[in-house]
Amino acid sequence: MKAAKTYPGRAVDNRFALSTTVCQIPNLFPQPVPEFARVNEESLFHDLIPDPGRNEESGSGTPTSGRVVDSGEMSNVACGGERDGLSDTSAVVTRSSRRRHAVLLGVILLLGLALRLPTFGRQLLSNDETNYALTADALGRGDVLYRDVVDHKPPAIYDVYRASFRILGPYNTQGAHLLVVAAVLLCGFGLARAARHMTTDGRAGWLTALLFVVFSTTMPDFDALAANCELFLLPAQAVAFAWLLQGLDAPGPRPWRTWFGTGVLVGVAVAFKFQGATFLAVITVALALEVVARRRSVPGAAAGLAVALIGCAIVPALYVLRAWLDGGLDAMWYWLRFNRSYVDAGPRGLEAVRLGLLRTALLGGAAFVPYAFGAAGAWQTARKWLSRRGAGAAGGEPEAPLAARLLALTWLASSAIGLAAGARFFGHYFHLVLPPLCLLAAGPVLRAWDERSRLRPVIAMLIVVPAIVALALSTVLRAAVVGRLDPKPPYETVAARLRQISDPRDRVFVWGDSTQIYVFAERPLGTRFSFCDYLTGISPGTRTQTGEADPTPNVVWAAWDMLFDDLDRRQPRWLVDTAAAGWDAYGPFQLARYPRLASYVRAHYRERERVAGVVLYERDFVLTPSRR
């Protein structure tokens, strides 16, 4: 009689005993197999049907843990009549699983949209959004990035906002808000795809996605919901990570397209934020694992890394080419190099450690589940890997789930380095570490859920309550709580008055860091600087903002010549002095502190009026409102 095939990780239901007596009963019960064999099963059952009986870390659990096989399938399998491992009856179950897949997809989509609906309630959610919007508007008017309008971030984020303005109209940021929601959902599904390689439990994928969707919103809304660089680079990293995990247990080396493709995705991430390059560490470790498994030589791994670097360079190279064609390459190089100075100006020593620990405690407390359980998963991964190496298991690659978790640990460590760069620890920087934390947290959360039933209500509350609180703070409680803790100047009041007394073509120069005035007034920039920090030396997230540290060492002295060149050529009709009202930390930086600028204002401008303490100056003579 033909021996029946066994099904690793699949359980046998006692209801099918009668049907199995006519066949070879011993062959129905699978023997223990290596963990990677259970993980690599390609059936949809593996992803969607829970496997609560297996202890992932220890590898304990009976061979009969997993899904219950349908009676029709069991009879067919036992008698050797299966076709490619699946019976006709199992195909019905597969269709059911696909329907469940669609339902879960819809649930995550609806949840992600619901938690991020407040994103569409306001035009601007953060200062960064304002700067992106201003730069995108200037580019739409024909300015060249870095030459005619200055910022020191990579260029991709401005294209996102520019696309939004082209579709929905000038200064309409809702298109960017819609794209950031899509980015979050794409990242969540990329993580779900990756999680299937990290555990035999089919629930892990959707739990990972849900953790990310939920806890990407539990920061203050200006960090959680704003269309910022971090959220746009994460989908590229998540997809790259899932791609890397696909061939962990393949018998040979992964194809070159894997390294090239993941490199291209890293390049996409870098185009949004330089910290995206830290993902190259994950690619390097993945190649190293192939060397350990003797599937690739050391020179072959070096060649694979070179291919990944070539892929990584493609998208940035396209932006460099565009800057060269536009005549802004030198300016691009100048202002992107400023990031070195920006990092050096950050907090140092104990101040940096204190700030990092404080921000991590606050944000990690709100996102306790991914942070605490993710840290536990990271520790378990490191301990298991070290114990394996200590036991002399150097002769081959670790089983696929451990290798996948090791890559997730590498992703977490490299992203933490990117987060800590500059030691400012802004809330939106913490988005960088959230995806690997969610991946590492899924296993420990499911084990706690299965093994400690008393913890289930606690775990559920730790997921649901932060989401509800964050949603409330960004909607019904925002004015009462956030408005009191972090009150904002009346930008709209000054902008409304400026709109009344100016022409839409009139250029405006705002002295200070109150860039919201430009957006609310819908007036073009009068100089290349949307904010004046390059001129004053104020460095965000440091004591220079509070006057506790001297900002002079941070001044970009060449920026002053650029400023006066713009004032002479563009001749902005309106100069808005927000320092006179002490807005946005510019109280100590009055015009009188800068004799050359004060003299220029006296010679070319006259005070028109004051609104909310802000002085509105009008130029005495303007050749044309649109002159550059």
Secondary structure, DSSP 8 states (H G I E B T S, - for coil): -------TTEE--GGGHHHHTTS-GGGGS-----HHHHHT--SHHHHHS--TT--TTT--S-TT-SEE--HHHHHHHHTT--BTTB-HHHHHHHHHHHHHHHHHHHHHHHHHHHHTGGGGG-S--SHHHHHHHHHHHHHHTT--BTTTBB-SS-SHHHHHHHHHHHHH-TT-THHHHHHHHHHHHHHHHHHHHHHTTT-S-THHHHHHHHHHHHHTSSS-HHHHTS--HHHHHHHHHHHHHHHHHTTTT-SS---HHHHHHHHHHHHHHHHH-GGGGGGHHHHHHHHHHHHHTTSS-HHHHHHHHHHHHHHHHHHHHHHHHHHHHHT-HHHHHHHHHHHHHHHHTS--HHHHHHHHHHHHHHHHHHTHIIIIIHHHHHHHHHHHHHHHHHTT--SS---HHHHHHHHHHHHHHHHHHHHHTTS---GGGGGGTHHHHHHHHHHHHHHHHHH-GGGHHHHHHHHHHHHHHHHHHTTTTIIIIIHHHS----HHHHHHHHHHHS-TT--EEEESS-THHHHHHT--BSSSBSSSHHHH---TTSGGGTTSS--GGG--HHHHHHHHHHHHHH--SEEEE-GGGTGGG-TT--GGGSHHHHHHHHHHEEEEEEETTEEEEEES--S-TT--
